[in-house]
Amino acid sequence: MNTPNAVAEAYIQTWNETDTRQRDRLFRTSWTDDARYVDPMMRAEGAAQISGLVAAVHQRFAGFRFSLRGDPSGHGDYVRFSWALGPGAGEAPIEGTDVVKLIDGKIQEVIGFLDKVPATA
Amino acid sequence: MNTPNAVAEAYIQTWNETDTRQRDRLFRTSWTDDARYVDPMMRAEGAAQISGLVAAVHQRFAGFRFSLRGDPSGHGDYVRFSWALGPGAGEAPIEGTDVVKLIDGKIQEVIGFLDKVPATA
């Protein structure tokens, strides 16, 4: 998965997977074991901890799905893409942009930023 | 310089400085000695090498200036900001977004992406 699109899609797929075993399989396929994640609200080290973050987000935003916004771009081992998180119909309440660093084609580091948050978040 | 704005302004100031000695002073103030820089076209390791990149950009785009676009955002040791590079009047031909990682308040890593490039670039 070396194209920016493939990396972004694998990332979104991981974040949308509610089944823990399936999600852990996606982590093994597309992320390094020692992957790191940081955004304005969360931070995690290691695939297992990041998987826990994903579960927490599903719990907080039950039924919401991540989707890509615009076109992922990339160079070398870096990929940037924007996403939306919402119930799937109409405008998404939460949007962000992530920068991902790859090692051997796997996600090793995620630096996330929020572009839009609900006024009450 | 810990606010996202201060980091972004120090970064832009460094890139706009055409005097080598002045620029090296800005590197010592706002960047780590072993800072790394990568974007779709350039890569450099160490403040001295990055300073060389800046000089090369001034040579290629003589008279052009970097300016901030929008509001820098940040969390923890990470800052994101967007910039424009142009002759200063009218629409800038080149735009980008950089993500910066800080160590002890100094710029340690820059991951740059281009948002707009001239058709002939």
gemmi code that builds the backbone of each chain (N, CA, C; Angstrom):
import gemmi

chains = {
    "A": [
        ("MET", (0.851, -1.202, 0.000), (0.000, 0.000, 0.000), (0.872, 1.232, 0.000)),
        ("ASN", (1.453, 1.554, -1.148), (2.381, 2.673, -1.126), (1.841, 3.973, -1.715)),
        ("THR", (0.762, 3.939, -2.450), (0.234, 5.197, -2.964), (-0.460, 5.942, -1.829)),
        ("PRO", (-0.463, 7.299, -1.905), (-1.167, 8.069, -0.874), (-2.620, 7.614, -0.713)),
        ("ASN", (-3.291, 7.328, -1.812), (-4.673, 6.868, -1.718), (-4.806, 5.574, -0.944)),
        ("ALA", (-3.931, 4.621, -1.249), (-4.015, 3.320, -0.579), (-3.746, 3.460, 0.917)),
        ("VAL", (-2.770, 4.310, 1.266), (-2.458, 4.523, 2.684), (-3.658, 5.164, 3.388)),
        ("ALA", (-4.219, 6.189, 2.753), (-5.354, 6.888, 3.375), (-6.551, 5.952, 3.520)),
        ("GLU", (-6.765, 5.123, 2.505), (-7.912, 4.208, 2.582), (-7.710, 3.147, 3.663)),
        ("ALA", (-6.499, 2.651, 3.784), (-6.226, 1.679, 4.839), (-6.417, 2.308, 6.217)),
        ("TYR", (-6.008, 3.560, 6.325), (-6.159, 4.281, 7.591), (-7.637, 4.444, 7.948)),
        ("ILE", (-8.420, 4.901, 6.979), (-9.850, 5.114, 7.216), (-10.550, 3.787, 7.527)),
        ("GLN", (-10.137, 2.743, 6.798), (-10.732, 1.428, 7.041), (-10.484, 0.971, 8.477)),
        ("THR", (-9.261, 1.202, 8.944), (-8.924, 0.830, 10.319), (-9.808, 1.576, 11.314)),
        ("TRP", (-9.954, 2.872, 11.094), (-10.745, 3.683, 12.032), (-12.238, 3.368, 11.972)),
        ("ASN", (-12.699, 2.809, 10.867), (-14.122, 2.479, 10.747), (-14.459, 1.074, 11.220)),
        ("GLU", (-13.440, 0.270, 11.510), (-13.696, -1.127, 11.859), (-14.105, -1.244, 13.333)),
        ("THR", (-15.333, -1.671, 13.567), (-15.832, -1.765, 14.946), (-15.525, -3.128, 15.565)),
        ("ASP", (-15.248, -4.114, 14.733), (-14.926, -5.442, 15.271), (-13.451, -5.488, 15.684)),
        ("THR", (-13.206, -5.775, 16.942), (-11.849, -5.694, 17.486), (-10.873, -6.624, 16.768)),
        ("ARG", (-11.307, -7.865, 16.514), (-10.396, -8.816, 15.852), (-10.083, -8.390, 14.432)),
        ("GLN", (-11.119, -7.946, 13.741), (-10.906, -7.457, 12.375), (-9.975, -6.246, 12.377)),
        ("ARG", (-10.222, -5.373, 13.355), (-9.399, -4.159, 13.431), (-7.949, -4.518, 13.732)),
        ("ASP", (-7.742, -5.453, 14.638), (-6.365, -5.853, 14.953), (-5.672, -6.436, 13.717)),
        ("ARG", (-6.449, -7.111, 12.864), (-5.870, -7.626, 11.635), (-5.441, -6.479, 10.714)),
        ("LEU", (-6.290, -5.446, 10.667), (-5.927, -4.280, 9.850), (-4.672, -3.603, 10.395)),
        ("PHE", (-4.566, -3.530, 11.708), (-3.345, -2.956, 12.292), (-2.124, -3.771, 11.880)),
        ("ARG", (-2.239, -5.098, 11.946), (-1.078, -5.925, 11.589), (-0.702, -5.756, 10.124)),
        ("THR", (-1.724, -5.534, 9.288), (-1.466, -5.403, 7.849), (-0.869, -4.052, 7.482)),
        ("SER", (-1.399, -2.988, 8.111), (-1.118, -1.646, 7.583), (-0.372, -0.731, 8.542)),
        ("TRP", (-0.166, -1.158, 9.776), (0.505, -0.311, 10.761), (1.700, -1.058, 11.339)),
        ("THR", (2.715, -0.327, 11.776), (3.796, -0.977, 12.514), (3.327, -1.244, 13.947)),
        ("ASP", (3.937, -2.233, 14.590), (3.559, -2.558, 15.974), (3.760, -1.379, 16.909)),
        ("ASP", (4.807, -0.600, 16.645), (5.140, 0.495, 17.565), (4.634, 1.846, 17.038)),
        ("ALA", (3.592, 1.815, 16.217), (3.048, 3.050, 15.651), (2.662, 4.030, 16.767)),
        ("ARG", (2.812, 5.312, 16.451), (2.436, 6.360, 17.406), (1.335, 7.227, 16.815)),
        ("TYR", (0.464, 7.704, 17.683), (-0.655, 8.536, 17.240), (-0.765, 9.742, 18.160)),
        ("VAL", (-0.935, 10.918, 17.567), (-1.180, 12.100, 18.394), (-2.089, 13.059, 17.640)),
        ("ASP", (-3.086, 13.572, 18.326), (-3.927, 14.642, 17.782), (-4.243, 15.588, 18.934)),
        ("PRO", (-5.049, 16.628, 18.723), (-5.245, 17.601, 19.810), (-5.905, 17.017, 21.060)),
        ("MET", (-6.569, 15.851, 20.924), (-7.289, 15.317, 22.075), (-6.768, 13.991, 22.585)),
        ("MET", (-6.039, 13.261, 21.738), (-5.647, 11.903, 22.103), (-4.189, 11.664, 21.736)),
        ("ARG", (-3.629, 10.674, 22.426), (-2.244, 10.286, 22.155), (-2.126, 8.803, 22.496)),
        ("ALA", (-1.448, 8.050, 21.666), (-1.294, 6.626, 21.945), (0.005, 6.123, 21.356)),
        ("GLU", (0.589, 5.118, 21.996), (1.814, 4.494, 21.498), (1.598, 3.001, 21.357)),
        ("GLY", (1.836, 2.503, 20.173), (1.659, 1.083, 19.898), (0.292, 0.808, 19.305)),
        ("ALA", (0.258, -0.187, 18.406), (-0.983, -0.500, 17.699), (-2.114, -0.852, 18.666)),
        ("ALA", (-1.783, -1.575, 19.740), (-2.833, -1.995, 20.679), (-3.494, -0.786, 21.330)),
        ("GLN", (-2.669, 0.194, 21.712), (-3.221, 1.392, 22.356), (-4.036, 2.217, 21.357)),
        ("ILE", (-3.539, 2.293, 20.117), (-4.287, 3.051, 19.103), (-5.623, 2.356, 18.835)),
        ("SER", (-5.617, 1.036, 18.808), (-6.864, 0.298, 18.612), (-7.861, 0.632, 19.732)),
        ("GLY", (-7.339, 0.818, 20.937), (-8.189, 1.232, 22.053), (-8.797, 2.612, 21.835)),
        ("LEU", (-8.015, 3.515, 21.242), (-8.534, 4.852, 20.909), (-9.686, 4.745, 19.922)),
        ("VAL", (-9.481, 3.895, 18.908), (-10.525, 3.718, 17.893), (-11.810, 3.228, 18.568)),
        ("ALA", (-11.664, 2.256, 19.466), (-12.836, 1.737, 20.175), (-13.521, 2.835, 20.983)),
        ("ALA", (-12.730, 3.690, 21.621), (-13.295, 4.781, 22.427), (-14.063, 5.763, 21.552)),
        ("VAL", (-13.543, 6.017, 20.347), (-14.227, 6.943, 19.438), (-15.546, 6.332, 18.956)),
        ("HIS", (-15.524, 5.027, 18.668), (-16.778, 4.365, 18.266), (-17.805, 4.421, 19.390)),
        ("GLN", (-17.323, 4.295, 20.624), (-18.234, 4.338, 21.763), (-18.834, 5.729, 21.919)),
        ("ARG", (-17.975, 6.743, 21.761), (-18.462, 8.105, 21.949), (-19.358, 8.544, 20.787)),
        ("PHE", (-18.985, 8.156, 19.565), (-19.737, 8.584, 18.380), (-20.355, 7.363, 17.698)),
        ("ALA", (-21.227, 6.691, 18.404), (-21.804, 5.435, 17.901), (-22.479, 5.648, 16.553)),
        ("GLY", (-22.130, 4.803, 15.595), (-22.761, 4.876, 14.277), (-22.087, 5.841, 13.320)),
        ("PHE", (-21.195, 6.676, 13.838), (-20.483, 7.607, 12.957), (-19.441, 6.845, 12.127)),
        ("ARG", (-19.157, 7.390, 10.956), (-18.155, 6.785, 10.086), (-17.157, 7.848, 9.626)),
        ("PHE", (-15.930, 7.416, 9.447), (-14.923, 8.286, 8.836), (-15.009, 8.173, 7.319)),
        ("SER", (-14.802, 9.269, 6.629), (-14.685, 9.222, 5.169), (-13.612, 10.209, 4.728)),
        ("LEU", (-13.009, 9.930, 3.584), (-11.971, 10.824, 3.060), (-12.594, 12.096, 2.507)),
        ("ARG", (-11.908, 13.215, 2.720), (-12.263, 14.472, 2.055), (-11.130, 14.793, 1.092)),
        ("GLY", (-11.479, 15.133, -0.133), (-10.464, 15.550, -1.097), (-9.502, 14.429, -1.459)),
        ("ASP", (-8.389, 14.809, -2.021), (-7.424, 13.832, -2.519), (-6.207, 13.743, -1.599)),
        ("PRO", (-5.865, 12.541, -1.151), (-4.622, 12.373, -0.395), (-3.422, 12.791, -1.250)),
        ("SER", (-2.407, 13.326, -0.592), (-1.178, 13.650, -1.313), (-0.016, 13.060, -0.537)),
        ("GLY", (1.100, 12.906, -1.210), (2.217, 12.297, -0.506), (3.517, 12.478, -1.240)),
        ("HIS", (4.592, 12.249, -0.505), (5.936, 12.251, -1.089), (6.812, 11.427, -0.174)),
        ("GLY", (7.662, 10.608, -0.788), (8.533, 9.760, 0.022), (7.704, 8.915, 0.982)),
        ("ASP", (8.060, 8.970, 2.259), (7.359, 8.172, 3.260), (6.263, 8.957, 3.970)),
        ("TYR", (5.800, 10.047, 3.373), (4.796, 10.871, 4.035), (3.520, 10.966, 3.217)),
        ("VAL", (2.403, 10.912, 3.912), (1.099, 11.040, 3.255), (0.265, 12.024, 4.072)),
        ("ARG", (-0.477, 12.862, 3.373), (-1.412, 13.781, 4.021), (-2.797, 13.562, 3.430)),
        ("PHE", (-3.787, 13.499, 4.286), (-5.155, 13.381, 3.786), (-6.106, 14.017, 4.801)),
        ("SER", (-7.267, 14.392, 4.313), (-8.287, 14.997, 5.158), (-9.487, 14.069, 5.241)),
        ("TRP", (-10.179, 14.135, 6.361), (-11.286, 13.206, 6.600), (-12.451, 13.937, 7.254)),
        ("ALA", (-13.588, 13.267, 7.217), (-14.776, 13.757, 7.916), (-15.293, 12.633, 8.788)),
        ("LEU", (-15.878, 12.991, 9.919), (-16.495, 12.003, 10.806), (-17.916, 12.449, 11.079)),
        ("GLY", (-18.858, 11.587, 10.701), (-20.254, 11.965, 10.903), (-21.171, 10.779, 10.735)),
        ("PRO", (-22.463, 11.032, 10.892), (-23.449, 9.953, 10.808), (-23.701, 9.489, 9.380)),
        ("GLY", (-23.069, 10.130, 8.409), (-23.139, 9.618, 7.047), (-24.125, 10.343, 6.160)),
        ("ALA", (-25.037, 11.090, 6.736), (-25.986, 11.840, 5.922), (-25.784, 13.327, 6.208)),
        ("GLY", (-25.702, 14.118, 5.153), (-25.532, 15.555, 5.334), (-24.121, 15.909, 5.748)),
        ("GLU", (-23.961, 17.121, 6.224), (-22.651, 17.636, 6.561), (-22.085, 16.947, 7.797)),
        ("ALA", (-20.803, 16.598, 7.742), (-20.172, 15.948, 8.883), (-19.822, 16.993, 9.948)),
        ("PRO", (-20.067, 16.685, 11.215), (-19.785, 17.657, 12.271), (-18.304, 17.797, 12.611)),
        ("ILE", (-17.516, 16.783, 12.272), (-16.097, 16.798, 12.656), (-15.250, 16.536, 11.410)),
        ("GLU", (-14.234, 17.376, 11.213), (-13.316, 17.184, 10.095), (-11.885, 17.365, 10.580)),
        ("GLY", (-10.979, 16.662, 9.949), (-9.582, 16.784, 10.341), (-8.654, 16.491, 9.180)),
        ("THR", (-7.375, 16.721, 9.426), (-6.332, 16.401, 8.448), (-5.204, 15.695, 9.190)),
        ("ASP", (-4.754, 14.587, 8.645), (-3.687, 13.817, 9.276), (-2.467, 13.756, 8.374)),
        ("VAL", (-1.317, 13.775, 9.006), (-0.065, 13.507, 8.303), (0.480, 12.191, 8.839)),
        ("VAL", (0.791, 11.298, 7.924), (1.208, 9.950, 8.290), (2.625, 9.718, 7.803)),
        ("LYS", (3.441, 9.132, 8.660), (4.785, 8.715, 8.248), (4.820, 7.197, 8.134)),
        ("LEU", (5.357, 6.721, 7.029), (5.430, 5.284, 6.782), (6.831, 4.750, 7.057)),
        ("ILE", (6.891, 3.496, 7.476), (8.153, 2.757, 7.475), (7.883, 1.436, 6.777)),
        ("ASP", (8.640, 1.154, 5.733), (8.424, -0.060, 4.936), (6.964, -0.179, 4.504)),
        ("GLY", (6.353, 0.944, 4.164), (4.986, 0.928, 3.654), (3.902, 0.836, 4.713)),
        ("LYS", (4.306, 0.742, 5.986), (3.314, 0.665, 7.063), (3.258, 1.972, 7.847)),
        ("ILE", (2.086, 2.258, 8.382), (1.889, 3.503, 9.133), (2.682, 3.430, 10.434)),
        ("GLN", (3.597, 4.371, 10.605), (4.445, 4.344, 11.803), (4.145, 5.526, 12.725)),
        ("GLU", (3.665, 6.619, 12.145), (3.371, 7.787, 12.973), (2.217, 8.546, 12.352)),
        ("VAL", (1.307, 9.004, 13.190), (0.186, 9.825, 12.750), (0.194, 11.110, 13.557)),
        ("ILE", (0.203, 12.245, 12.850), (0.054, 13.550, 13.501), (-1.248, 14.133, 12.974)),
        ("GLY", (-2.229, 14.248, 13.865), (-3.558, 14.670, 13.438), (-3.892, 16.088, 13.870)),
        ("PHE", (-4.648, 16.765, 13.027), (-5.146, 18.108, 13.350), (-6.640, 18.151, 13.062)),
        ("LEU", (-7.351, 18.959, 13.815), (-8.790, 19.109, 13.598), (-9.053, 20.364, 12.782)),
        ("ASP", (-9.877, 20.224, 11.748), (-10.234, 21.365, 10.902), (-11.602, 21.919, 11.277)),
        ("LYS", (-12.446, 21.074, 11.836), (-13.793, 21.514, 12.219), (-14.268, 20.673, 13.385)),
        ("VAL", (-14.752, 21.317, 14.412), (-15.318, 20.594, 15.556), (-16.651, 21.228, 15.926)),
        ("PRO", (-17.560, 20.446, 16.501), (-18.839, 21.025, 16.927), (-18.595, 22.060, 18.023)),
        ("ALA", (-19.436, 23.053, 18.080), (-19.271, 24.112, 19.078), (-19.317, 23.562, 20.498)),
        ("THR", (-19.984, 22.425, 20.666), (-20.129, 21.865, 22.022), (-19.082, 20.822, 22.353)),
        ("ALA", (-18.196, 20.508, 21.385), (-17.238, 19.419, 21.643), (-16.218, 19.844, 22.683)),
    ],
    "B": [
        ("MET", (9.190, 30.632, 22.227), (8.226, 30.674, 21.117), (7.363, 29.427, 21.123)),
        ("ASN", (6.412, 29.379, 22.014), (5.660, 28.133, 22.100), (4.258, 28.171, 21.507)),
        ("THR", (3.716, 29.344, 21.256), (2.401, 29.358, 20.626), (2.539, 28.987, 19.150)),
        ("PRO", (1.478, 28.372, 18.575), (1.524, 28.053, 17.143), (1.855, 29.282, 16.296)),
        ("ASN", (1.288, 30.428, 16.653), (1.572, 31.640, 15.890), (3.049, 32.014, 15.932)),
        ("ALA", (3.629, 31.955, 17.124), (5.032, 32.350, 17.266), (5.938, 31.398, 16.490)),
        ("VAL", (5.618, 30.113, 16.535), (6.418, 29.127, 15.799), (6.316, 29.388, 14.296)),
        ("ALA", (5.087, 29.590, 13.825), (4.881, 29.815, 12.390), (5.580, 31.093, 11.949)),
        ("GLU", (5.506, 32.129, 12.783), (6.151, 33.392, 12.398), (7.672, 33.268, 12.379)),
        ("ALA", (8.215, 32.536, 13.342), (9.668, 32.324, 13.342), (10.092, 31.533, 12.104)),
        ("TYR", (9.263, 30.571, 11.741), (9.552, 29.758, 10.555), (9.550, 30.613, 9.287)),
        ("ILE", (8.506, 31.412, 9.133), (8.393, 32.274, 7.951), (9.532, 33.300, 7.920)),
        ("GLN", (9.859, 33.833, 9.093), (10.951, 34.806, 9.165), (12.263, 34.185, 8.693)),
        ("THR", (12.499, 32.956, 9.107), (13.718, 32.258, 8.683), (13.757, 32.093, 7.167)),
        ("TRP", (12.637, 31.671, 6.603), (12.590, 31.429, 5.156), (12.667, 32.719, 4.360)),
        ("ASN", (12.298, 33.851, 4.971), (12.351, 35.123, 4.242), (13.694, 35.835, 4.381)),
        ("GLU", (14.560, 35.341, 5.250), (15.806, 36.051, 5.512), (16.829, 35.752, 4.419)),
        ("THR", (17.199, 36.778, 3.670), (18.142, 36.575, 2.573), (19.601, 36.720, 3.021)),
        ("ASP", (19.813, 37.380, 4.147), (21.175, 37.541, 4.657), (21.604, 36.273, 5.410)),
        ("THR", (22.683, 35.655, 4.938), (23.085, 34.363, 5.483), (23.372, 34.412, 6.983)),
        ("ARG", (24.108, 35.455, 7.418), (24.446, 35.540, 8.849), (23.200, 35.738, 9.702)),
        ("GLN", (22.322, 36.621, 9.229), (21.071, 36.840, 9.963), (20.252, 35.554, 10.018)),
        ("ARG", (20.232, 34.857, 8.876), (19.440, 33.622, 8.824), (20.025, 32.575, 9.767)),
        ("ASP", (21.347, 32.474, 9.792), (21.957, 31.498, 10.701), (21.626, 31.826, 12.155)),
        ("ARG", (21.512, 33.127, 12.456), (21.121, 33.512, 13.814), (19.690, 33.052, 14.114)),
        ("LEU", (18.822, 33.198, 13.109), (17.442, 32.730, 13.298), (17.395, 31.217, 13.489)),
        ("PHE", (18.234, 30.506, 12.750), (18.293, 29.049, 12.946), (18.718, 28.729, 14.374)),
        ("ARG", (19.747, 29.429, 14.861), (20.212, 29.134, 16.224), (19.143, 29.441, 17.250)),
        ("THR", (18.336, 30.467, 16.997), (17.305, 30.865, 17.958), (16.100, 29.932, 17.934)),
        ("SER", (15.685, 29.521, 16.729), (14.360, 28.894, 16.606), (14.373, 27.455, 16.117)),
        ("TRP", (15.532, 26.962, 15.715), (15.613, 25.593, 15.197), (16.648, 24.809, 15.991)),
        ("THR", (16.491, 23.494, 16.055), (17.544, 22.670, 16.637), (18.659, 22.494, 15.598)),
        ("ASP", (19.856, 22.229, 16.083), (20.995, 22.038, 15.166), (20.755, 20.876, 14.193)),
        ("ASP", (20.076, 19.841, 14.694), (19.893, 18.640, 13.870), (18.504, 18.592, 13.230)),
        ("ALA", (17.897, 19.776, 13.038), (16.560, 19.830, 12.444), (16.538, 19.124, 11.088)),
        ("ARG", (15.393, 18.529, 10.774), (15.216, 17.856, 9.484), (14.087, 18.524, 8.711)),
        ("TYR", (14.246, 18.535, 7.405), (13.246, 19.165, 6.543), (12.950, 18.243, 5.372)),
        ("VAL", (11.666, 18.065, 5.082), (11.314, 17.291, 3.883), (10.028, 17.851, 3.281)),
        ("ASP", (10.024, 18.019, 1.982), (8.798, 18.371, 1.260), (8.838, 17.627, -0.072)),
        ("PRO", (7.841, 17.821, -0.940), (7.830, 16.998, -2.163), (9.038, 17.210, -3.067)),
        ("MET", (9.764, 18.328, -2.897), (10.867, 18.604, -3.813), (12.235, 18.633, -3.168)),
        ("MET", (12.271, 18.834, -1.842), (13.561, 19.036, -1.176), (13.619, 18.232, 0.117)),
        ("ARG", (14.840, 17.984, 0.521), (15.084, 17.262, 1.767), (16.408, 17.747, 2.317)),
        ("ALA", (16.485, 17.980, 3.621), (17.742, 18.435, 4.208), (17.817, 17.984, 5.653)),
        ("GLU", (19.047, 17.759, 6.113), (19.269, 17.377, 7.501), (20.269, 18.326, 8.134)),
        ("GLY", (19.865, 18.951, 9.224), (20.732, 19.879, 9.916), (20.447, 21.299, 9.484)),
        ("ALA", (20.571, 22.215, 10.442), (20.224, 23.620, 10.198), (21.047, 24.190, 9.036)),
        ("ALA", (22.335, 23.808, 8.941), (23.180, 24.366, 7.886), (22.665, 23.971, 6.506)),
        ("GLN", (22.256, 22.704, 6.378), (21.748, 22.245, 5.088), (20.399, 22.906, 4.761)),
        ("ILE", (19.573, 23.063, 5.782), (18.273, 23.713, 5.537), (18.499, 25.166, 5.128)),
        ("SER", (19.459, 25.817, 5.761), (19.779, 27.193, 5.382), (20.197, 27.259, 3.918)),
        ("GLY", (20.887, 26.234, 3.455), (21.249, 26.158, 2.045), (20.034, 26.031, 1.137)),
        ("LEU", (19.033, 25.285, 1.596), (17.781, 25.180, 0.829), (17.113, 26.540, 0.705)),
        ("VAL", (17.087, 27.261, 1.824), (16.462, 28.584, 1.817), (17.162, 29.472, 0.794)),
        ("ALA", (18.495, 29.427, 0.810), (19.257, 30.230, -0.146), (18.917, 29.839, -1.583)),
        ("ALA", (18.761, 28.534, -1.822), (18.439, 28.059, -3.176), (17.069, 28.558, -3.619)),
        ("VAL", (16.126, 28.581, -2.679), (14.780, 29.061, -3.022), (14.817, 30.554, -3.329)),
        ("HIS", (15.587, 31.326, -2.550), (15.718, 32.769, -2.837), (16.351, 32.989, -4.214)),
        ("GLN", (17.280, 32.119, -4.562), (17.941, 32.257, -5.856), (16.959, 31.955, -6.992)),
        ("ARG", (16.166, 30.912, -6.786), (15.230, 30.515, -7.850), (14.063, 31.494, -7.962)),
        ("PHE", (13.581, 31.958, -6.810), (12.418, 32.849, -6.800), (12.822, 34.213, -6.249)),
        ("ALA", (13.726, 34.872, -6.956), (14.277, 36.136, -6.455), (13.167, 37.156, -6.206)),
        ("GLY", (13.186, 37.750, -5.015), (12.205, 38.778, -4.680), (10.903, 38.240, -4.120)),
        ("PHE", (10.717, 36.933, -4.199), (9.492, 36.356, -3.636), (9.584, 36.324, -2.109)),
        ("ARG", (8.420, 36.378, -1.461), (8.374, 36.321, -0.007), (7.356, 35.275, 0.442)),
        ("PHE", (7.658, 34.649, 1.547), (6.687, 33.756, 2.180), (5.775, 34.573, 3.087)),
        ("SER", (4.509, 34.208, 3.116), (3.587, 34.807, 4.087), (2.654, 33.723, 4.602)),
        ("LEU", (2.149, 33.929, 5.811), (1.222, 32.960, 6.399), (-0.145, 33.050, 5.730)),
        ("ARG", (-0.778, 31.904, 5.555), (-2.183, 31.846, 5.137), (-2.977, 31.293, 6.308)),
        ("GLY", (-4.064, 31.947, 6.652), (-4.931, 31.419, 7.702), (-4.271, 31.414, 9.065)),
        ("ASP", (-4.840, 30.661, 9.982), (-4.359, 30.640, 11.359), (-3.586, 29.364, 11.651)),
        ("PRO", (-2.371, 29.498, 12.162), (-1.646, 28.315, 12.613), (-2.429, 27.609, 13.722)),
        ("SER", (-2.304, 26.284, 13.765), (-2.917, 25.546, 14.859), (-1.872, 24.618, 15.444)),
        ("GLY", (-2.095, 24.163, 16.649), (-1.097, 23.303, 17.252), (-1.606, 22.581, 18.463)),
        ("HIS", (-0.869, 21.563, 18.850), (-1.145, 20.826, 20.080), (0.141, 20.163, 20.500)),
        ("GLY", (0.407, 20.203, 21.803), (1.644, 19.594, 22.289), (2.839, 20.186, 21.565)),
        ("ASP", (3.667, 19.329, 21.007), (4.883, 19.773, 20.321), (4.690, 19.889, 18.811)),
        ("TYR", (3.441, 19.968, 18.352), (3.179, 20.005, 16.911), (2.472, 21.290, 16.509)),
        ("VAL", (2.870, 21.830, 15.393), (2.245, 23.035, 14.854), (1.986, 22.805, 13.367)),
        ("ARG", (0.851, 23.264, 12.908), (0.519, 23.218, 11.476), (0.174, 24.617, 11.006)),
        ("PHE", (0.698, 25.002, 9.888), (0.358, 26.301, 9.319), (0.486, 26.236, 7.800)),
        ("SER", (-0.232, 27.149, 7.142), (-0.191, 27.226, 5.687), (0.456, 28.526, 5.267)),
        ("TRP", (1.091, 28.502, 4.109), (1.854, 29.657, 3.666), (1.655, 29.872, 2.168)),
        ("ALA", (2.027, 31.065, 1.745), (2.035, 31.391, 0.322), (3.411, 31.934, -0.016)),
        ("LEU", (3.855, 31.682, -1.238), (5.124, 32.217, -1.724), (4.854, 32.933, -3.038)),
        ("GLY", (5.167, 34.234, -3.037), (4.894, 34.992, -4.255), (5.596, 36.335, -4.223)),
        ("PRO", (5.406, 37.099, -5.288), (6.079, 38.395, -5.403), (5.449, 39.458, -4.513)),
        ("GLY", (4.391, 39.114, -3.807), (3.854, 40.052, -2.825), (2.645, 40.835, -3.283)),
        ("ALA", (2.400, 40.866, -4.574), (1.222, 41.580, -5.073), (0.328, 40.575, -5.787)),
        ("GLY", (-0.947, 40.596, -5.468), (-1.882, 39.678, -6.111), (-1.756, 38.274, -5.582)),
        ("GLU", (-2.328, 37.350, -6.313), (-2.394, 35.969, -5.867), (-1.015, 35.324, -5.913)),
        ("ALA", (-0.683, 34.565, -4.853), (0.616, 33.893, -4.827), (0.564, 32.644, -5.697)),
        ("PRO", (1.621, 32.406, -6.473), (1.617, 31.240, -7.367), (1.863, 29.912, -6.651)),
        ("ILE", (2.457, 29.977, -5.454), (2.801, 28.743, -4.748), (2.245, 28.793, -3.332)),
        ("GLU", (1.567, 27.720, -2.926), (1.048, 27.638, -1.566), (1.351, 26.262, -0.995)),
        ("GLY", (1.533, 26.225, 0.305), (1.813, 24.954, 0.949), (1.339, 24.932, 2.380)),
        ("THR", (1.435, 23.752, 2.979), (1.106, 23.572, 4.388), (2.215, 22.743, 5.021)),
        ("ASP", (2.707, 23.206, 6.157), (3.783, 22.495, 6.839), (3.333, 22.027, 8.216)),
        ("VAL", (3.823, 20.876, 8.594), (3.660, 20.397, 9.960), (5.045, 20.389, 10.599)),
        ("VAL", (5.121, 21.014, 11.752), (6.400, 21.195, 12.430), (6.363, 20.472, 13.772)),
        ("LYS", (7.446, 19.766, 14.078), (7.580, 19.159, 15.393), (8.630, 19.921, 16.186)),
        ("LEU", (8.309, 20.248, 17.416), (9.221, 21.011, 18.266), (9.907, 20.109, 19.279)),
        ("ILE", (11.124, 20.489, 19.642), (11.771, 19.905, 20.816), (12.270, 21.072, 21.650)),
        ("ASP", (11.846, 21.108, 22.890), (12.204, 22.229, 23.775), (11.886, 23.576, 23.119)),
        ("GLY", (10.783, 23.635, 22.412), (10.341, 24.891, 21.814), (11.021, 25.264, 20.512)),
        ("LYS", (11.976, 24.427, 20.075), (12.667, 24.719, 18.810), (12.210, 23.766, 17.705)),
        ("ILE", (12.251, 24.251, 16.467), (11.817, 23.444, 15.328), (12.799, 22.295, 15.113)),
        ("GLN", (12.293, 21.069, 15.189), (13.172, 19.907, 15.062), (12.889, 19.128, 13.784)),
        ("GLU", (11.634, 19.225, 13.304), (11.285, 18.492, 12.079), (10.218, 19.268, 11.329)),
        ("VAL", (10.366, 19.332, 10.027), (9.376, 19.966, 9.168), (8.951, 18.967, 8.101)),
        ("ILE", (7.647, 18.727, 8.018), (7.090, 17.906, 6.939), (6.199, 18.832, 6.124)),
        ("GLY", (6.620, 19.102, 4.896), (5.916, 20.081, 4.076), (5.122, 19.445, 2.952)),
        ("PHE", (3.995, 20.051, 2.639), (3.171, 19.625, 1.503), (2.831, 20.850, 0.661)),
        ("LEU", (2.681, 20.632, -0.632), (2.318, 21.729, -1.524), (0.817, 21.692, -1.790)),
        ("ASP", (0.167, 22.844, -1.655), (-1.267, 22.936, -1.910), (-1.544, 23.514, -3.295)),
        ("LYS", (-0.620, 24.295, -3.794), (-0.808, 24.895, -5.110), (0.559, 25.137, -5.739)),
        ("VAL", (0.717, 24.717, -6.971), (1.962, 24.970, -7.694), (1.618, 25.486, -9.086)),
        ("PRO", (2.519, 26.280, -9.669), (2.265, 26.764, -11.027), (2.256, 25.589, -12.003)),
        ("ALA", (1.498, 25.706, -13.039), (1.394, 24.620, -14.022), (2.743, 24.289, -14.641)),
        ("THR", (3.639, 25.265, -14.654), (4.935, 25.054, -15.308), (6.027, 24.632, -14.331)),
        ("ALA", (5.704, 24.552, -13.048), (6.747, 24.235, -12.054), (7.226, 22.801, -12.207)),
    ],
}
model = gemmi.Model(1)
for chain_id, residues in chains.items():
    chain = gemmi.Chain(chain_id)
    for i, (resn, *xyz) in enumerate(residues, 1):
        res = gemmi.Residue()
        res.name, res.seqid = resn, gemmi.SeqId(i, " ")
        for name, pos in zip(("N", "CA", "C"), xyz):
            atom = gemmi.Atom()
            atom.name, atom.element = name, gemmi.Element(name[0])
            atom.pos, atom.b_iso = gemmi.Position(*pos), 0.0
            res.add_atom(atom)
        chain.add_residue(res)
    model.add_chain(chain)
structure = gemmi.Structure()
structure.add_model(model)
structure.setup_entities()
